Amino acid sequence: MARVVIIGGGPGGYEAASAAAQLGGEVTVVDSDGIGGSAVLTDCVPSKTLIATAEVMTEVEEAGELGVRLDDGDDDPANSVRVDLSVVNKRVKALATAQSEGIERRLDRDKVRIVRGRGRLDGPETVVVGDERLDADVILIATGARPRILQGSEPDGERILTWEQVYELEELPERLIVVGSGVTGAEFASAYDALGSDVVLVSSRDRVLPGEDADAAAVLEDVFKRRGLTVLGKSRAESVKRQGDGVVVTLTDGRKVEGSHALLAVGSLPNTDDMNLVDSGVSLTDGGFVQVDRVSRTTARGVYAAGDCTGVLMLASVAAMQGRIAMAHALGDAVTPLDQSTVSANVFTAPEIATVGLTQAVVDAGGSTAMVVKVPLADNARAKMQGVRDGFVKLFCLPNTGIVVGGVVVAPRASELIHPISLAVGARLTVDQVAQAFTVYPSVSGSVAEAARRLHLRS
């Protein structure tokens, strides 16, 4: 029976543990932060729970157009609804704890041993936790990442916050300055704007979401501005300081932005320090991320890595897949190496932005000759009924075969709508096959079929 030791209890770790147990391994998980890791306890689950409340507020704000009125006679339902942030955050933390406990029960059923503490390697076959030494045939490093901090702008957990600390707030920030316009910054800016905060988004680039589809980012930025959210483009933060009961963000051009709170969303750092990785034969990048191949192997024999500590598409779904792939490879099961071209991702803003496969940037740079079509949601019957105007469905297909190689969806619940496109990309379906599958009328998913029809290749 192979001895498997996993350092880290996040998605990469707990999914790997279950997979290894199923394959007959004797599995130990070394965990210091709580089963589920940051994804469950301080990041993905909490943020999306907060965003779920923000989604309701967005729907309420737009309900007047649909004829919704409240008993107080106000023509605008949004004027009569408010958020109790203390209740919201209490629910957020309760759901995160419940999810963590559920995963731990699952590991217990799988007969996975859990050791509390911080693990480090003593060579490629031993993990040390305190005074205990765990011999291993297979080691998986799944230690995740933590928020990067601006030098001289250390969070205090009260007014200057990381995305892990916002759930301790009892009252809604009056004026929230979000530093960083990547996925995390955009999501929190969108959420707190919907909850009722005055939000300023500081972006060092010329647009929000610089790593996402440019058309999608343009839609989101237009929505932000229409809702009164202030976007400061090409504005890099130099420092964030507390000033009395508020904060001051100083930009590199000398401008100062004042607010009640600041949220730092300027990237992540891998949790790979003080683990004796390099001396144990595990190579790291200049940024400290663990180098892995497509089956999650590191440069040390028998040592694998998964999740945010590898810097490979920092998504919970990818972490989980990396962990499962690692165990399959290590324990002799059938293996399908990670294919980043089939990974779907979502930005949980309002509207959401979901993507899979080929990107517009690659096409525009001449890296692909794919055909592209974009169908506005404003033309979709169901979207009109729901009062949805912002968004689109974009499909990419190869010019000779019509095989679907990518897509973008900008819409409410885009995270659900991207799935048929993901299936098409993964199964190498053609646009004709997608178009010929029945969709419900009326439905927003009908725009996926419509985009496929517009890409039909005449014989």
C-alpha positions in Angstrom: 0.0 0.0 0.0 1.5 3.3 -1.1 2.0 5.9 1.6 0.7 9.3 0.4 1.4 12.5 2.4 -0.4 15.6 1.3 0.6 19.0 2.7 -2.4 21.3 2.5 -6.1 20.8 2.9 -7.4 23.0 0.1 -9.1 21.7 -3.1 -5.9 20.4 -4.5 -5.2 18.5 -1.2 -8.6 17.2 -0.2 -9.5 16.1 -3.8 -6.2 14.3 -4.1 -6.7 12.7 -0.7 -10.0 11.2 -1.7 -8.6 10.1 -5.1 -5.6 8.4 -3.5 -7.8 6.7 -0.9 -10.0 5.3 -3.7 -6.9 4.0 -5.4 -5.8 2.1 -2.3 -3.3 4.6 -0.8 -2.6 5.0 2.9 -3.3 8.8 3.0 -2.3 11.5 5.5 -3.2 15.1 5.1 -1.1 17.7 6.9 -3.2 20.8 7.5 -2.7 24.0 9.5 -5.5 26.3 8.4 -8.6 24.2 8.3 -9.8 21.6 5.8 -10.9 23.3 2.7 -8.1 25.8 2.8 -8.4 29.4 1.8 -10.8 28.4 -1.1 -13.4 27.3 1.4 -12.7 29.3 4.5 -11.5 32.7 3.4 -11.6 33.0 -0.4 -13.9 31.3 -2.9 -16.8 30.1 -0.8 -17.0 33.2 1.3 -16.7 35.7 -1.6 -19.3 33.9 -3.7 -21.6 33.7 -0.8 -21.3 37.5 -0.3 -21.8 37.9 -4.1 -25.0 35.9 -3.9 -26.5 38.6 -1.7 -25.1 41.3 -4.1 -26.9 39.5 -6.9 -30.2 39.8 -5.1 -29.6 43.5 -4.6 -28.8 44.0 -8.3 -32.0 42.2 -9.2 -34.0 44.4 -6.8 -32.4 47.5 -8.2 -33.6 46.6 -11.7 -37.0 45.2 -10.6 -38.8 48.5 -11.2 -38.6 48.1 -14.9 -40.4 44.8 -14.6 -43.3 46.3 -12.8 -42.3 45.4 -9.2 -43.6 47.8 -6.6 -43.3 47.7 -2.8 -46.2 48.4 -0.3 -44.7 51.7 0.8 -45.6 53.2 -2.6 -42.0 54.0 -3.7 -41.7 53.6 -7.4 -38.1 52.3 -7.0 -37.8 49.1 -5.0 -34.1 49.8 -4.5 -34.9 52.7 -2.3 -36.7 50.5 0.2 -34.2 47.6 0.5 -31.0 47.7 2.4 -28.3 45.2 3.5 -27.4 44.2 7.0 -23.7 43.4 6.5 -23.4 41.8 10.0 -26.0 39.3 9.1 -24.5 38.7 5.6 -21.1 38.1 7.0 -22.4 35.8 9.8 -24.0 33.7 7.1 -20.9 33.8 5.0 -18.7 32.4 7.8 -21.3 29.8 8.8 -21.5 28.5 5.3 -17.7 28.3 5.0 -17.4 26.5 8.3 -20.2 24.0 7.3 -18.5 23.4 4.0 -15.2 22.7 5.7 -16.8 20.3 8.2 -18.5 18.5 5.4 -15.2 17.9 3.5 -13.6 16.7 6.7 -16.4 14.2 7.2 -15.8 13.0 3.7 -12.1 12.5 4.4 -13.0 10.6 7.5 -15.2 8.3 5.6 -12.4 7.7 3.1 -10.1 6.8 6.1 -7.8 9.7 5.5 -5.7 10.6 8.5 -5.5 14.4 9.3 -2.4 15.7 11.1 -2.7 19.3 12.4 0.4 21.4 11.8 2.7 22.9 9.2 4.6 20.4 7.1 8.0 20.7 5.5 10.1 18.3 3.5 13.2 16.5 4.7 14.2 15.1 1.3 11.7 13.8 -1.3 10.5 10.9 0.9 9.8 12.5 4.3 7.5 15.1 5.7 8.2 16.6 9.1 5.3 18.0 11.2 6.6 19.3 14.5 8.3 16.3 16.2 6.6 13.8 13.9 8.2 12.4 10.8 6.0 10.9 8.1 7.6 8.6 5.6 6.1 8.7 2.1 6.2 7.0 -1.2 4.3 10.0 -2.7 4.2 13.6 -1.5 1.8 16.3 -2.8 2.4 19.9 -2.0 -0.9 21.8 -2.0 -0.2 24.8 0.3 -2.1 27.5 -1.7 -1.3 31.2 -1.7 -1.9 34.3 0.3 -2.8 37.9 -0.5 0.1 40.0 -1.7 0.6 43.2 0.4 1.8 46.6 -0.9 5.0 47.5 0.9 4.2 50.1 3.6 0.5 49.5 3.3 0.0 46.7 5.8 -3.6 45.7 6.5 -5.0 46.4 10.0 -8.1 44.3 9.6 -10.3 47.3 10.3 -9.9 49.9 7.7 -7.2 48.5 5.4 -8.3 45.0 4.4 -7.3 42.0 2.4 -10.0 39.9 0.8 -9.6 37.4 3.7 -10.5 40.1 6.3 -13.6 41.7 4.9 -16.0 39.2 6.6 -15.3 40.7 10.0 -17.0 44.0 9.0 -20.1 44.7 10.9 -21.2 47.7 8.8 -21.2 48.4 5.1 -18.2 50.6 4.1 -19.5 54.1 3.3 -16.8 54.6 0.7 -14.7 51.6 -0.3 -11.5 52.0 -2.3 -10.5 48.8 -4.1 -6.9 48.7 -5.1 -6.4 46.3 -8.0 -8.7 45.7 -11.0 -8.0 42.1 -11.7 -10.6 39.4 -11.1 -10.6 39.7 -7.3 -10.7 43.5 -7.3 -13.5 43.6 -9.9 -15.6 41.0 -8.1 -15.5 42.9 -4.8 -16.0 46.3 -6.4 -19.1 44.9 -8.2 -20.4 43.3 -5.0 -20.0 46.2 -2.6 -21.4 48.6 -5.2 -24.5 46.4 -5.4 -24.7 46.2 -1.6 -24.8 49.9 -1.3 -21.2 51.2 -0.8 -19.8 54.1 -2.8 -16.9 52.3 -4.6 -13.7 53.6 -6.2 -11.7 51.0 -8.2 -8.0 51.9 -8.7 -6.7 50.2 -11.8 -3.0 50.4 -12.9 -4.0 49.5 -16.4 -6.1 51.3 -19.0 -9.1 49.1 -18.3 -10.6 46.8 -15.7 -9.8 43.0 -16.0 -6.8 43.4 -18.2 -6.3 39.7 -18.4 -9.9 39.0 -19.7 -11.6 39.3 -23.0 -11.4 43.0 -24.0 -15.0 43.1 -25.3 -16.2 41.6 -22.0 -14.2 44.0 -19.9 -15.6 46.9 -21.9 -19.2 45.8 -21.1 -18.4 45.5 -17.4 -16.7 48.9 -17.3 -19.7 50.5 -19.0 -22.0 48.9 -16.4 -19.8 50.1 -13.5 -19.9 53.7 -14.7 -23.7 53.6 -15.3 -24.2 52.4 -11.7 -22.0 55.1 -10.3 -18.9 53.1 -9.5 -15.8 55.2 -10.1 -13.0 53.6 -12.1 -9.6 55.3 -12.0 -7.7 53.9 -15.0 -3.9 54.1 -15.4 -3.7 54.9 -11.7 -1.2 52.9 -9.7 -1.4 53.0 -5.9 1.8 53.9 -4.1 0.6 53.6 -0.5 -2.5 53.0 1.6 -2.6 54.7 5.0 -5.1 54.9 7.8 -6.2 58.4 8.6 -8.5 58.6 11.6 -11.7 56.7 10.9 -10.8 56.4 7.2 -8.0 55.8 4.7 -6.0 57.7 2.2 -4.7 56.0 -1.0 -1.8 57.9 -2.5 -1.3 57.3 -6.2 2.1 57.4 -8.0 1.2 60.6 -9.7 0.6 62.3 -6.4 -3.2 62.2 -6.3 -4.9 61.2 -3.1 -8.1 59.3 -2.8 -9.9 59.3 0.5 -12.4 56.7 1.7 -13.8 54.9 4.8 -12.1 51.6 3.9 -9.6 50.2 1.5 -9.5 46.6 0.1 -6.1 45.4 -1.3 -6.5 43.1 -4.3 -3.0 43.2 -5.8 -2.3 39.5 -6.4 -1.2 36.5 -4.5 2.0 35.0 -3.2 2.6 31.2 -3.0 2.8 29.6 0.4 6.1 27.8 -0.2 8.4 29.5 2.3 10.2 27.6 5.0 9.3 24.2 3.6 12.8 23.1 2.6 11.6 22.5 -0.9 14.7 23.5 -2.9 17.0 21.5 -0.7 14.7 18.5 -1.2 15.0 18.8 -5.0 11.8 20.8 -5.8 12.5 23.7 -8.2 10.7 27.0 -7.7 10.1 29.9 -10.1 11.6 33.3 -9.4 8.2 34.1 -7.8 8.4 31.2 -5.5 5.8 29.0 -7.3 6.4 25.2 -7.5 7.3 24.2 -11.0 5.1 21.3 -12.3 4.4 19.5 -15.6 1.0 18.6 -16.9 0.6 15.6 -14.6 1.6 17.8 -11.6 5.1 16.3 -11.1 7.8 18.5 -9.6 11.5 18.1 -10.2 11.9 15.8 -7.2 11.0 12.1 -7.8 7.8 11.2 -6.1 6.9 14.8 -5.2 3.9 16.4 -6.8 2.2 19.8 -6.4 -1.3 21.2 -7.0 -3.2 24.4 -6.7 -2.3 28.0 -6.3 1.2 27.2 -5.0 2.0 26.2 -8.6 0.7 29.4 -10.2 -1.1 27.4 -12.9 -4.5 29.0 -13.5 -5.3 29.9 -9.9 -8.7 28.4 -9.8 -10.2 26.0 -7.3 -11.4 23.7 -10.1 -7.9 23.6 -11.5 -6.4 22.8 -8.1 -8.8 19.9 -7.6 -8.0 18.6 -11.1 -4.3 18.9 -10.6 -4.6 16.9 -7.3 -6.6 14.2 -8.9 -4.2 14.0 -11.9 -1.2 13.8 -9.5 -2.7 10.8 -7.6 -3.7 9.0 -10.8 -0.2 9.3 -12.1 1.6 8.5 -8.9 -0.6 5.4 -8.1 -0.8 3.9 -11.6 -4.3 4.9 -12.7 -5.2 6.1 -16.2 -4.1 9.7 -16.6 -5.3 12.6 -18.7 -2.7 15.4 -18.5 -4.0 18.9 -17.7 -5.1 20.7 -20.8 -5.4 24.4 -20.1 -7.2 25.0 -23.4 -10.3 23.3 -22.0 -10.4 25.1 -18.6 -13.5 27.2 -18.1 -13.3 30.2 -15.7 -15.7 32.8 -14.4 -15.5 36.3 -13.1 -18.4 36.7 -10.6 -19.2 40.4 -11.3 -22.6 41.7 -12.4 -22.8 40.7 -15.2 -20.6 37.6 -14.9 -17.9 36.9 -17.5 -17.2 33.3 -18.3 -14.5 32.0 -20.7 -13.1 28.8 -22.1 -10.5 27.9 -24.6 -9.1 30.3 -27.3 -9.0 34.0 -26.6 -9.7 37.0 -28.7 -6.2 38.3 -27.8 -4.6 35.3 -29.4 -6.7 35.8 -32.6 -5.9 39.5 -32.8 -2.2 38.8 -32.4 -2.3 36.4 -35.3 -1.8 33.3 -33.2 -4.9 31.7 -34.6 -7.0 32.0 -37.8 -10.2 31.0 -35.9 -13.5 32.5 -37.0 -15.3 34.6 -34.4 -18.9 35.7 -34.0 -20.5 37.7 -31.2 -24.2 37.7 -30.5 -25.5 40.5 -28.3 -27.9 39.5 -25.5 -30.0 42.5 -26.4 -31.3 40.4 -29.3 -32.3 37.5 -27.1 -36.0 37.2 -26.3 -35.6 35.8 -22.8 -33.0 38.4 -22.0 -35.5 41.1 -23.0 -38.1 39.6 -20.8 -35.7 39.7 -17.9 -34.7 43.3 -18.6 -31.1 42.2 -19.5 -29.4 44.4 -22.0 -25.7 44.0 -21.2 -23.7 41.1 -22.4 -23.1 38.8 -25.3 -22.2 35.3 -26.4 -19.0 34.9 -28.4 -17.8 31.7 -30.1 -14.5 30.8 -31.8 -14.2 27.9 -34.4 -11.6 26.6 -36.7 -12.0 27.9 -40.3 -12.0 24.6 -42.2 -13.5 22.1 -39.8 -15.9 24.3 -37.8 -14.6 22.8 -34.5 -15.4 25.0 -31.5 -12.2 26.1 -29.8 -13.4 28.7 -27.4 -16.1 31.0 -26.2 -17.0 34.0 -24.0 -20.3 34.6 -22.2 -21.1 37.9 -20.6 -24.5 37.6 -18.8 -26.2 37.0 -15.5 -25.3 33.5 -14.5 -22.7 33.2 -17.2 -21.0 30.6 -15.0 -23.9 28.3 -15.9 -24.1 29.3 -19.6 -20.5 28.5 -20.3 -21.0 24.8 -19.7 -22.3 23.8 -23.2 -19.4 25.7 -24.8 -17.0 23.9 -22.5 -18.5 20.6 -23.5 -18.1 21.6 -27.2 -14.5 22.6 -26.7 -13.6 19.5 -24.7 -15.3 17.1 -27.1 -14.2 19.0 -30.2 -17.8 19.4 -31.4 -18.4 21.5 -34.6 -20.5 24.6 -34.7 -23.1 22.6 -36.7 -23.4 20.0 -33.9 -23.9 22.7 -31.4 -26.4 24.5 -33.6 -28.4 21.3 -34.2 -28.9 20.6 -30.5 -32.3 21.8 -29.3 -32.5 24.7 -26.9 -35.5 25.9 -25.0 -37.4 28.9 -26.4 -37.2 31.4 -24.9 -33.8 30.9 -23.2 -30.6 32.9 -22.9 -28.8 29.7 -23.9 -30.5 30.0 -27.2 -27.8 32.7 -28.0 -25.2 29.9 -27.9 -27.0 28.0 -30.6 -27.5 31.3 -32.5 -23.8 32.0 -32.4 -23.1 28.5 -33.7 -25.6 28.9 -36.5 -23.9 32.1 -37.7 -20.6 30.2 -37.9 -22.0 27.6 -40.2 -19.6 26.6 -43.0 -21.4 26.1 -46.3 -20.2 23.0 -48.2 
